[in-house]
């Protein structure tokens, strides 16, 4: 079951704090290394670094 969206704020240093429940739901444990990129239209995507690397290898990107 997906949780309801949660509202978060960007602080004066550009940082955001994500609720542990949201991270757990996404399968991201505390201390995980993430890759972040803009997906346009005000969206930012966070991926586990290991998943991003695996995707690059499987797609044959240099």
PyMOL Python script that loads the backbone (N, CA, C, O; Angstrom):
from pymol import cmd

cmd.read_pdbstr("""\
ATOM      1  N   UNK A   1       0.847  -1.175   0.000  1.00  0.00           N
ATOM      2  CA  UNK A   1       0.000   0.000   0.000  1.00  0.00           C
ATOM      3  C   UNK A   1       0.898   1.245   0.000  1.00  0.00           C
ATOM      4  O   UNK A   1       1.861   1.324   0.762  1.00  0.00           O
ATOM      5  N   UNK A   2       0.572   2.208  -0.859  1.00  0.00           N
ATOM      6  CA  UNK A   2       1.347   3.439  -0.921  1.00  0.00           C
ATOM      7  C   UNK A   2       0.829   4.436   0.100  1.00  0.00           C
ATOM      8  O   UNK A   2      -0.373   4.544   0.342  1.00  0.00           O
ATOM      9  N   UNK A   3       1.755   5.150   0.684  1.00  0.00           N
ATOM     10  CA  UNK A   3       1.399   6.168   1.666  1.00  0.00           C
ATOM     11  C   UNK A   3       0.861   7.406   0.957  1.00  0.00           C
ATOM     12  O   UNK A   3       1.079   7.607  -0.238  1.00  0.00           O
ATOM     13  N   UNK A   4       0.167   8.213   1.711  1.00  0.00           N
ATOM     14  CA  UNK A   4      -0.278   9.495   1.181  1.00  0.00           C
ATOM     15  C   UNK A   4       0.939  10.396   0.986  1.00  0.00           C
ATOM     16  O   UNK A   4       1.917  10.268   1.722  1.00  0.00           O
ATOM     17  N   UNK A   5       0.899  11.297   0.019  1.00  0.00           N
ATOM     18  CA  UNK A   5       2.021  12.228  -0.156  1.00  0.00           C
ATOM     19  C   UNK A   5       2.256  13.022   1.127  1.00  0.00           C
ATOM     20  O   UNK A   5       1.318  13.335   1.860  1.00  0.00           O
ATOM     21  N   UNK A   6       3.514  13.340   1.380  1.00  0.00           N
ATOM     22  CA  UNK A   6       3.872  14.111   2.558  1.00  0.00           C
ATOM     23  C   UNK A   6       4.500  15.426   2.095  1.00  0.00           C
ATOM     24  O   UNK A   6       5.293  15.444   1.154  1.00  0.00           O
ATOM     25  N   UNK A   7       4.149  16.499   2.747  1.00  0.00           N
ATOM     26  CA  UNK A   7       4.695  17.807   2.381  1.00  0.00           C
ATOM     27  C   UNK A   7       5.987  18.036   3.162  1.00  0.00           C
ATOM     28  O   UNK A   7       6.028  17.859   4.379  1.00  0.00           O
ATOM     29  N   UNK A   8       7.031  18.427   2.452  1.00  0.00           N
ATOM     30  CA  UNK A   8       8.315  18.722   3.088  1.00  0.00           C
ATOM     31  C   UNK A   8       8.771  20.089   2.605  1.00  0.00           C
ATOM     32  O   UNK A   8       8.244  20.611   1.622  1.00  0.00           O
ATOM     33  N   UNK A   9       9.741  20.667   3.284  1.00  0.00           N
ATOM     34  CA  UNK A   9      10.243  21.994   2.937  1.00  0.00           C
ATOM     35  C   UNK A   9      11.725  21.942   2.614  1.00  0.00           C
ATOM     36  O   UNK A   9      12.462  21.088   3.107  1.00  0.00           O
ATOM     37  N   UNK A  10      12.139  22.871   1.776  1.00  0.00           N
ATOM     38  CA  UNK A  10      13.556  23.060   1.476  1.00  0.00           C
ATOM     39  C   UNK A  10      14.049  24.140   2.425  1.00  0.00           C
ATOM     40  O   UNK A  10      13.469  25.224   2.486  1.00  0.00           O
ATOM     41  N   UNK A  11      15.137  23.850   3.180  1.00  0.00           N
ATOM     42  CA  UNK A  11      15.635  24.851   4.124  1.00  0.00           C
ATOM     43  C   UNK A  11      16.503  25.896   3.416  1.00  0.00           C
ATOM     44  O   UNK A  11      16.699  25.825   2.202  1.00  0.00           O
ATOM     45  N   UNK A  12      17.010  26.845   4.160  1.00  0.00           N
ATOM     46  CA  UNK A  12      17.798  27.949   3.595  1.00  0.00           C
ATOM     47  C   UNK A  12      19.091  27.488   2.928  1.00  0.00           C
ATOM     48  O   UNK A  12      19.696  28.238   2.163  1.00  0.00           O
ATOM     49  N   UNK A  13      19.518  26.251   3.216  1.00  0.00           N
ATOM     50  CA  UNK A  13      20.736  25.702   2.627  1.00  0.00           C
ATOM     51  C   UNK A  13      20.431  24.750   1.473  1.00  0.00           C
ATOM     52  O   UNK A  13      21.335  24.099   0.950  1.00  0.00           O
ATOM     53  N   UNK A  14      19.157  24.665   1.072  1.00  0.00           N
ATOM     54  CA  UNK A  14      18.757  23.799  -0.028  1.00  0.00           C
ATOM     55  C   UNK A  14      18.582  22.346   0.363  1.00  0.00           C
ATOM     56  O   UNK A  14      18.518  21.477  -0.507  1.00  0.00           O
ATOM     57  N   UNK A  15      18.503  22.066   1.647  1.00  0.00           N
ATOM     58  CA  UNK A  15      18.371  20.690   2.125  1.00  0.00           C
ATOM     59  C   UNK A  15      16.917  20.356   2.413  1.00  0.00           C
ATOM     60  O   UNK A  15      16.114  21.220   2.766  1.00  0.00           O
ATOM     61  N   UNK A  16      16.601  19.071   2.250  1.00  0.00           N
ATOM     62  CA  UNK A  16      15.281  18.560   2.618  1.00  0.00           C
ATOM     63  C   UNK A  16      15.484  17.347   3.511  1.00  0.00           C
ATOM     64  O   UNK A  16      16.505  16.665   3.422  1.00  0.00           O
ATOM     65  N   UNK A  17      14.525  17.085   4.355  1.00  0.00           N
ATOM     66  CA  UNK A  17      14.556  15.923   5.232  1.00  0.00           C
ATOM     67  C   UNK A  17      13.395  15.030   4.827  1.00  0.00           C
ATOM     68  O   UNK A  17      12.242  15.463   4.822  1.00  0.00           O
ATOM     69  N   UNK A  18      13.703  13.772   4.484  1.00  0.00           N
ATOM     70  CA  UNK A  18      12.664  12.838   4.060  1.00  0.00           C
ATOM     71  C   UNK A  18      12.275  11.940   5.232  1.00  0.00           C
ATOM     72  O   UNK A  18      13.150  11.450   5.946  1.00  0.00           O
ATOM     73  N   UNK A  19      10.989  11.720   5.439  1.00  0.00           N
ATOM     74  CA  UNK A  19      10.543  10.854   6.527  1.00  0.00           C
ATOM     75  C   UNK A  19      11.057   9.422   6.340  1.00  0.00           C
ATOM     76  O   UNK A  19      11.101   8.918   5.217  1.00  0.00           O
ATOM     77  N   UNK A  20      11.445   8.771   7.438  1.00  0.00           N
ATOM     78  CA  UNK A  20      11.943   7.403   7.375  1.00  0.00           C
ATOM     79  C   UNK A  20      10.920   6.459   6.747  1.00  0.00           C
ATOM     80  O   UNK A  20      11.296   5.542   6.017  1.00  0.00           O
ATOM     81  N   UNK A  21       9.643   6.670   7.018  1.00  0.00           N
ATOM     82  CA  UNK A  21       8.605   5.818   6.436  1.00  0.00           C
ATOM     83  C   UNK A  21       8.596   5.876   4.919  1.00  0.00           C
ATOM     84  O   UNK A  21       8.401   4.858   4.255  1.00  0.00           O
ATOM     85  N   UNK A  22       8.804   7.049   4.377  1.00  0.00           N
ATOM     86  CA  UNK A  22       8.846   7.225   2.930  1.00  0.00           C
ATOM     87  C   UNK A  22      10.058   6.506   2.342  1.00  0.00           C
ATOM     88  O   UNK A  22       9.959   5.841   1.311  1.00  0.00           O
ATOM     89  N   UNK A  23      11.204   6.648   3.010  1.00  0.00           N
ATOM     90  CA  UNK A  23      12.414   5.967   2.556  1.00  0.00           C
ATOM     91  C   UNK A  23      12.247   4.451   2.634  1.00  0.00           C
ATOM     92  O   UNK A  23      12.631   3.733   1.710  1.00  0.00           O
ATOM     93  N   UNK A  24      11.679   3.970   3.726  1.00  0.00           N
ATOM     94  CA  UNK A  24      11.469   2.532   3.893  1.00  0.00           C
ATOM     95  C   UNK A  24      10.546   1.992   2.810  1.00  0.00           C
ATOM     96  O   UNK A  24      10.785   0.916   2.262  1.00  0.00           O
ATOM     97  N   UNK A  25       9.504   2.732   2.507  1.00  0.00           N
ATOM     98  CA  UNK A  25       8.562   2.316   1.470  1.00  0.00           C
ATOM     99  C   UNK A  25       9.251   2.189   0.121  1.00  0.00           C
ATOM    100  O   UNK A  25       8.899   1.326  -0.683  1.00  0.00           O
ATOM    101  N   UNK A  26      10.238   3.054  -0.127  1.00  0.00           N
ATOM    102  CA  UNK A  26      10.987   3.031  -1.385  1.00  0.00           C
ATOM    103  C   UNK A  26      12.133   2.031  -1.353  1.00  0.00           C
ATOM    104  O   UNK A  26      12.824   1.847  -2.355  1.00  0.00           O
ATOM    105  N   UNK A  27      12.343   1.383  -0.208  1.00  0.00           N
ATOM    106  CA  UNK A  27      13.432   0.417  -0.100  1.00  0.00           C
ATOM    107  C   UNK A  27      14.789   1.069   0.043  1.00  0.00           C
ATOM    108  O   UNK A  27      15.802   0.497  -0.359  1.00  0.00           O
ATOM    109  N   UNK A  28      14.817   2.267   0.615  1.00  0.00           N
ATOM    110  CA  UNK A  28      16.068   3.006   0.798  1.00  0.00           C
ATOM    111  C   UNK A  28      16.387   3.051   2.288  1.00  0.00           C
ATOM    112  O   UNK A  28      15.722   3.757   3.046  1.00  0.00           O
ATOM    113  N   UNK A  29      17.403   2.300   2.710  1.00  0.00           N
ATOM    114  CA  UNK A  29      17.749   2.287   4.134  1.00  0.00           C
ATOM    115  C   UNK A  29      18.555   3.521   4.529  1.00  0.00           C
ATOM    116  O   UNK A  29      19.190   4.134   3.671  1.00  0.00           O
ATOM    117  N   UNK A  30      18.544   3.900   5.811  1.00  0.00           N
ATOM    118  CA  UNK A  30      19.389   5.003   6.263  1.00  0.00           C
ATOM    119  C   UNK A  30      20.851   4.722   5.896  1.00  0.00           C
ATOM    120  O   UNK A  30      21.327   3.596   6.040  1.00  0.00           O
ATOM    121  N   UNK A  31      21.542   5.733   5.432  1.00  0.00           N
ATOM    122  CA  UNK A  31      22.941   5.596   5.049  1.00  0.00           C
ATOM    123  C   UNK A  31      23.142   5.188   3.598  1.00  0.00           C
ATOM    124  O   UNK A  31      24.282   5.122   3.139  1.00  0.00           O
ATOM    125  N   UNK A  32      22.069   4.912   2.862  1.00  0.00           N
ATOM    126  CA  UNK A  32      22.192   4.509   1.460  1.00  0.00           C
ATOM    127  C   UNK A  32      22.742   5.667   0.631  1.00  0.00           C
ATOM    128  O   UNK A  32      22.454   6.833   0.900  1.00  0.00           O
ATOM    129  N   UNK A  33      23.536   5.327  -0.375  1.00  0.00           N
ATOM    130  CA  UNK A  33      24.023   6.339  -1.310  1.00  0.00           C
ATOM    131  C   UNK A  33      23.004   6.463  -2.431  1.00  0.00           C
ATOM    132  O   UNK A  33      22.542   5.468  -2.988  1.00  0.00           O
ATOM    133  N   UNK A  34      22.662   7.714  -2.750  1.00  0.00           N
ATOM    134  CA  UNK A  34      21.648   7.987  -3.761  1.00  0.00           C
ATOM    135  C   UNK A  34      22.214   8.824  -4.890  1.00  0.00           C
ATOM    136  O   UNK A  34      23.209   9.531  -4.727  1.00  0.00           O
ATOM    137  N   UNK A  35      21.558   8.730  -6.040  1.00  0.00           N
ATOM    138  CA  UNK A  35      21.835   9.592  -7.182  1.00  0.00           C
ATOM    139  C   UNK A  35      20.572  10.434  -7.363  1.00  0.00           C
ATOM    140  O   UNK A  35      19.462   9.901  -7.352  1.00  0.00           O
ATOM    141  N   UNK A  36      20.739  11.743  -7.529  1.00  0.00           N
ATOM    142  CA  UNK A  36      19.595  12.639  -7.707  1.00  0.00           C
ATOM    143  C   UNK A  36      19.715  13.337  -9.057  1.00  0.00           C
ATOM    144  O   UNK A  36      20.802  13.734  -9.474  1.00  0.00           O
ATOM    145  N   UNK A  37      18.574  13.478  -9.729  1.00  0.00           N
ATOM    146  CA  UNK A  37      18.561  14.241 -10.976  1.00  0.00           C
ATOM    147  C   UNK A  37      17.188  14.861 -11.168  1.00  0.00           C
ATOM    148  O   UNK A  37      16.182  14.371 -10.655  1.00  0.00           O
ATOM    149  N   UNK A  38      17.176  15.952 -11.921  1.00  0.00           N
ATOM    150  CA  UNK A  38      15.929  16.637 -12.221  1.00  0.00           C
ATOM    151  C   UNK A  38      15.238  15.915 -13.365  1.00  0.00           C
ATOM    152  O   UNK A  38      15.863  15.569 -14.368  1.00  0.00           O
ATOM    153  N   UNK A  39      13.944  15.693 -13.201  1.00  0.00           N
ATOM    154  CA  UNK A  39      13.151  15.053 -14.244  1.00  0.00           C
ATOM    155  C   UNK A  39      12.212  16.069 -14.894  1.00  0.00           C
ATOM    156  O   UNK A  39      11.261  15.698 -15.583  1.00  0.00           O
ATOM    157  N   UNK A  40      12.488  17.347 -14.667  1.00  0.00           N
ATOM    158  CA  UNK A  40      11.683  18.417 -15.254  1.00  0.00           C
ATOM    159  C   UNK A  40      10.373  18.641 -14.523  1.00  0.00           C
ATOM    160  O   UNK A  40       9.987  17.858 -13.655  1.00  0.00           O
ATOM    161  N   UNK A  41       9.703  19.710 -14.881  1.00  0.00           N
ATOM    162  CA  UNK A  41       8.390  20.045 -14.313  1.00  0.00           C
ATOM    163  C   UNK A  41       8.363  20.039 -12.794  1.00  0.00           C
ATOM    164  O   UNK A  41       7.368  19.636 -12.192  1.00  0.00           O
ATOM    165  N   UNK A  42       9.463  20.488 -12.161  1.00  0.00           N
ATOM    166  CA  UNK A  42       9.497  20.571 -10.710  1.00  0.00           C
ATOM    167  C   UNK A  42       9.719  19.252 -10.010  1.00  0.00           C
ATOM    168  O   UNK A  42       9.518  19.160  -8.799  1.00  0.00           O
ATOM    169  N   UNK A  43      10.132  18.220 -10.743  1.00  0.00           N
ATOM    170  CA  UNK A  43      10.347  16.905 -10.147  1.00  0.00           C
ATOM    171  C   UNK A  43      11.830  16.610  -9.992  1.00  0.00           C
ATOM    172  O   UNK A  43      12.632  16.931 -10.869  1.00  0.00           O
ATOM    173  N   UNK A  44      12.187  15.996  -8.871  1.00  0.00           N
ATOM    174  CA  UNK A  44      13.533  15.509  -8.619  1.00  0.00           C
ATOM    175  C   UNK A  44      13.414  14.023  -8.323  1.00  0.00           C
ATOM    176  O   UNK A  44      12.589  13.612  -7.507  1.00  0.00           O
ATOM    177  N   UNK A  45      14.234  13.219  -8.982  1.00  0.00           N
ATOM    178  CA  UNK A  45      14.207  11.773  -8.817  1.00  0.00           C
ATOM    179  C   UNK A  45      15.401  11.354  -7.971  1.00  0.00           C
ATOM    180  O   UNK A  45      16.523  11.797  -8.216  1.00  0.00           O
ATOM    181  N   UNK A  46      15.167  10.510  -6.984  1.00  0.00           N
ATOM    182  CA  UNK A  46      16.232   9.919  -6.185  1.00  0.00           C
ATOM    183  C   UNK A  46      16.267   8.433  -6.497  1.00  0.00           C
ATOM    184  O   UNK A  46      15.232   7.767  -6.481  1.00  0.00           O
ATOM    185  N   UNK A  47      17.458   7.912  -6.781  1.00  0.00           N
ATOM    186  CA  UNK A  47      17.628   6.479  -7.037  1.00  0.00           C
ATOM    187  C   UNK A  47      18.767   5.964  -6.192  1.00  0.00           C
ATOM    188  O   UNK A  47      19.718   6.695  -5.913  1.00  0.00           O
ATOM    189  N   UNK A  48      18.681   4.712  -5.781  1.00  0.00           N
ATOM    190  CA  UNK A  48      19.827   4.098  -5.116  1.00  0.00           C
ATOM    191  C   UNK A  48      20.970   4.085  -6.116  1.00  0.00           C
ATOM    192  O   UNK A  48      20.778   3.717  -7.275  1.00  0.00           O
ATOM    193  N   UNK A  49      22.159   4.482  -5.678  1.00  0.00           N
ATOM    194  CA  UNK A  49      23.325   4.545  -6.571  1.00  0.00           C
ATOM    195  C   UNK A  49      23.568   3.185  -7.217  1.00  0.00           C
ATOM    196  O   UNK A  49      23.874   3.108  -8.406  1.00  0.00           O
ATOM    197  N   UNK A  50      23.431   2.108  -6.437  1.00  0.00           N
ATOM    198  CA  UNK A  50      23.676   0.766  -6.980  1.00  0.00           C
ATOM    199  C   UNK A  50      22.716   0.427  -8.109  1.00  0.00           C
ATOM    200  O   UNK A  50      23.103  -0.248  -9.062  1.00  0.00           O
ATOM    201  N   UNK A  51      21.460   0.888  -8.018  1.00  0.00           N
ATOM    202  CA  UNK A  51      20.484   0.630  -9.086  1.00  0.00           C
ATOM    203  C   UNK A  51      20.828   1.425 -10.341  1.00  0.00           C
ATOM    204  O   UNK A  51      20.689   0.917 -11.453  1.00  0.00           O
ATOM    205  N   UNK A  52      21.277   2.671 -10.170  1.00  0.00           N
ATOM    206  CA  UNK A  52      21.647   3.498 -11.315  1.00  0.00           C
ATOM    207  C   UNK A  52      22.832   2.904 -12.058  1.00  0.00           C
ATOM    208  O   UNK A  52      22.854   2.884 -13.289  1.00  0.00           O
ATOM    209  N   UNK A  53      23.821   2.419 -11.308  1.00  0.00           N
ATOM    210  CA  UNK A  53      25.004   1.807 -11.923  1.00  0.00           C
ATOM    211  C   UNK A  53      24.599   0.538 -12.664  1.00  0.00           C
ATOM    212  O   UNK A  53      25.052   0.295 -13.782  1.00  0.00           O
ATOM    213  N   UNK A  54      23.747  -0.267 -12.039  1.00  0.00           N
ATOM    214  CA  UNK A  54      23.282  -1.504 -12.673  1.00  0.00           C
ATOM    215  C   UNK A  54      22.544  -1.201 -13.976  1.00  0.00           C
ATOM    216  O   UNK A  54      22.735  -1.902 -14.970  1.00  0.00           O
ATOM    217  N   UNK A  55      21.700  -0.157 -13.984  1.00  0.00           N
ATOM    218  CA  UNK A  55      20.973   0.231 -15.197  1.00  0.00           C
ATOM    219  C   UNK A  55      21.943   0.620 -16.306  1.00  0.00           C
ATOM    220  O   UNK A  55      21.750   0.240 -17.461  1.00  0.00           O
ATOM    221  N   UNK A  56      22.994   1.381 -15.959  1.00  0.00           N
ATOM    222  CA  UNK A  56      23.972   1.783 -16.970  1.00  0.00           C
ATOM    223  C   UNK A  56      24.693   0.580 -17.564  1.00  0.00           C
ATOM    224  O   UNK A  56      24.916   0.526 -18.773  1.00  0.00           O
ATOM    225  N   UNK A  57      25.055  -0.373 -16.734  1.00  0.00           N
ATOM    226  CA  UNK A  57      25.756  -1.568 -17.207  1.00  0.00           C
ATOM    227  C   UNK A  57      24.853  -2.392 -18.115  1.00  0.00           C
ATOM    228  O   UNK A  57      25.282  -2.852 -19.173  1.00  0.00           O
ATOM    229  N   UNK A  58      23.601  -2.578 -17.702  1.00  0.00           N
ATOM    230  CA  UNK A  58      22.671  -3.388 -18.487  1.00  0.00           C
ATOM    231  C   UNK A  58      22.334  -2.762 -19.832  1.00  0.00           C
ATOM    232  O   UNK A  58      22.083  -3.471 -20.806  1.00  0.00           O
ATOM    233  N   UNK A  59      22.328  -1.422 -19.886  1.00  0.00           N
ATOM    234  CA  UNK A  59      22.003  -0.730 -21.136  1.00  0.00           C
ATOM    235  C   UNK A  59      23.232  -0.532 -22.015  1.00  0.00           C
ATOM    236  O   UNK A  59      23.114  -0.071 -23.150  1.00  0.00           O
ATOM    237  N   UNK A  60      24.415  -0.877 -21.498  1.00  0.00           N
ATOM    238  CA  UNK A  60      25.630  -0.797 -22.293  1.00  0.00           C
ATOM    239  C   UNK A  60      26.158   0.602 -22.515  1.00  0.00           C
ATOM    240  O   UNK A  60      26.850   0.855 -23.502  1.00  0.00           O
ATOM    241  N   UNK A  61      25.841   1.519 -21.606  1.00  0.00           N
ATOM    242  CA  UNK A  61      26.362   2.876 -21.724  1.00  0.00           C
ATOM    243  C   UNK A  61      27.824   2.886 -21.310  1.00  0.00           C
ATOM    244  O   UNK A  61      28.231   2.135 -20.424  1.00  0.00           O
ATOM    245  N   UNK A  62      28.610   3.737 -21.952  1.00  0.00           N
ATOM    246  CA  UNK A  62      30.012   3.842 -21.566  1.00  0.00           C
ATOM    247  C   UNK A  62      30.198   4.451 -20.204  1.00  0.00           C
ATOM    248  O   UNK A  62      31.330   4.602 -19.744  1.00  0.00           O
TER     249      UNK A  62
END
""", "prot")
cmd.dss("prot")
cmd.show_as("cartoon", "prot")
cmd.util.cbc("prot")
cmd.orient("prot")
